[in-house]
Amino acid sequence: MSEICVIGLGYIGLPTAILLSDGGFNVIGVDTSSYVIESLIRGRSNISEPGLSERLLLAIHERRFIASYDIPIADTYIVAVPTPFNQDKSADLSAVFSVIEGIGRVMKPDSLVIIESTCPIGTTEICRDKIFNILRERNLAQDSECINLAYCPERVLPGNIMEEIVTNDRIIGGITPNASEKAEQIYSRVIKGSLMLTNSRTAEMAKLIENSFRDTNIAFANEISLIAEEVNVNPWEVIELANRHPRVNILQPGPGVGGHCIAVDPWFLVEATPGISRIVKMAREVNDSIPKTVLDRFEKLRYDCLENGIYPLDVLIMGLTFKANVADMRESPALQITESIVRKYGDADHIHILEPNIDSLPVSIEDRARLTTDPLSNKNYDIVLILVDHTAFNIDLVQEIVFRSRHIIDKRGLIRRLGVKN
Ligand code: SAJ
């Protein structure tokens, strides 16, 4: 039985490992985090994704999947470690390079290495050179053309990963045509979508432009919403009406763009071609500026309350995660906004947080805000911020909260979408 080692057991690596293990491969999952490995050894998933935990438990029970700290000798390696950005927005590839070097030290010369982590254009070629140098030192390679390395970006949507990981079309960018074909053989065993073969640079760029496309379009929606508010037009209504044009499809405005992908990846394009990627850069800047506009609005409403002798203010914040129906708070604009409010006005008796996807508040706000499971236990709220449109925020709940609130900042258009009377 062919052995696959998946390195980096996060939102992409773990679902990929389980997909491959269900597809008949023996899978060894590797991570450096003791929390991740210890959770997995006990059969518990370290990430929350619908449909994952049951399949994980079964794969561990049947020993089709095992978790380890060490990179083993394997037929295939899949790299799914994070590629964050540095303070100056340049890509931090230290995790990818360290894993590639670790693989190089143990791999067989004909092992296949696949990189799924989002990377700047040209990274796979650098990785090929690193692997080649190590294999040459080990007297296992004379020619870098023999190395089987491919870049195969993931494109699954958090919240629907277990479905999309099977059905999405995939890009396979081999460093050589032979490497592409080898990677295709692996993915074709478990993926129902089409597999499209190309070179590594094109595959790297395709991943970056997919997320930049979305970021740019969300930035447009956010800018439209700021214009609409300025000229006293409902942003959601105007976008809904414009979208009735047969060739217009504007995305939804929000409190900003979060998550570990869209808020990060466009910077890799900007870093590579700073003078040219002007729209990409500006979209990032527009989206990054939105939380501040929400805070400015909050300050105005707070001032209005104080003017009317209301103090202390009861504030309800609905949603902390980066988007609806996930527990992930990475780069979350909702969390960023909440942290600013708590930093300035934190008070565990008066800042109420409604976030049904978490059991405890992040450390940054835990002492000066309260996680509530029953927002209706409070009689009235002076300011309510709707920052995430979780399904749990249904019409009955939102209607009751609206009745009890003096001011509402609805950054998701939930009131209009649910048909709540305001
Ligand atoms: N958002 C809006 N308005 C919208 C859509 C999204 O404000 O109309 C916000 C969300 O609230 C969230 C952020 O954008 O804060 C990102 O959410 P998302 O659902 O658009 O995307 P992600 O980050 O969960 O996943 C993206 C996906 N990429 C694309 O849709 C092009 C996914 O397919 C990728 O696999 C993933 O990035 C990734 O890993 O790169």
Boltz pocket constraint, residues with backbone or C-beta under 6 A from the ligand:
constraints:
  - pocket:
      binder: B
      contacts: [[A, 118], [A, 154], [A, 155], [A, 156], [A, 157], [A, 158], [A, 210], [A, 211], [A, 214], [A, 218], [A, 251], [A, 252], [A, 253], [A, 254], [A, 255], [A, 256], [A, 257], [A, 258], [A, 259], [A, 260], [A, 261], [A, 262], [A, 322], [A, 323], [A, 324]]
      max_distance: 6.0
